[in-house]
């Protein structure tokens, strides 16, 4: 081999290496065309450190819960399973009522006051938002804003509030005035906070007591002195499931990946290793033409060697099965029956018992709401008549059963208020509808039901139609009845 031949062979080898390098880059580009493994804001190590000392890292734990709520559909659904189950049905009832001493007009007047006061809270809307926060963060701080008959709840930032005690069964708390380092923020807060901020400037005491008659504080975990989200135990399980989902995505991409091989032909009687039938420049042209006409999940390889088919498809779905098991693990860790959210591995009895257990957690929260309103109603009615607001232990899962139960009890003379409340009808609405239908519109007399087999029957056609094809015994029975 002369010098020119040696240079030509090296040049050819170099060109072929470039071709193979370009092919390798194509493969790498496809497999990493999008980020299969999404970045995580919180690592397992972070979460373990937070939960090992939850009182110190209560803020980080809340933020982790908020992050998972916005990024994991499974965590979102479990949270909403708890926060959305309560119907918040309620009714007002007088307390310690002495039947012998009541003044009917005064009682009626005070009852109307209490009813209007409670309805102004728009409980089924405003308190639904409170429950959403409680399930997510374990604690809620707010402030009542009243203007005439209108009412609203202003949510306070949790990181600047802390519980200081209990008054009349409800939590009282303080607010950190350093939140208003930018005084423009005061313009967005209720006016009372401007007075609190003035006291802070004069006393230099940053923690100011929030008016207990306006402050609102609820907490699910009453057994703890610090906030801890009720579902914090599933944080790691949620991260594991999200990782498994990423693995499934990568697996599917690998299984759809194909290598398209075109072999470079040699001359009939090759004299050397690069004695191809066509020039490598032509090979490059053919290579590029084919590459442009195939989908992105197909990579073209040009080589003089024989290649066997390369398949990335797995015969078993172990990754997918592991993801499904991880999903069930989240429900188990949360103490929620996975049948509620669509799993096939459960039965109706298991699901029903699971719902009862879940509901019992949320019913305890209703008792806090009752204590809160009992205190508020004291300032609305006279001292002669005390009222309380009772929340019924109703969920959207047992609502139809409760309607049947209270309908039956009503037939035996028990109060009808429970049935109306379960159906979402307030006492004032029930009274208004009764007056409208029975007195003003006389619906009972004016609306006559359509005739049907249940409302009208011809005397001549009573009973079932006679049959023609009777058995001998049937004929004998008919004859005997006609005698």
PyMOL commands that set and color helices and strands:
alter all, ss='L'
color gray80, all
select helices_A, chain A and resi 3-31+44-52+58-71+73-83+104-120+123-137+158-160+177-181+183-188+192-203+232-256+280-292+318-334+338-341+348-377+399-411+417-422+427-440+443-446+459-461+472-482
alter helices_A, ss='H'
color red, helices_A
select strands_A, chain A and resi 90-95+139-147+150-155+161-167+170-176+207-209+215-219+258-263+298-303+386-391
alter strands_A, ss='S'
color yellow, strands_A
deselect
rebuild
show_as cartoon
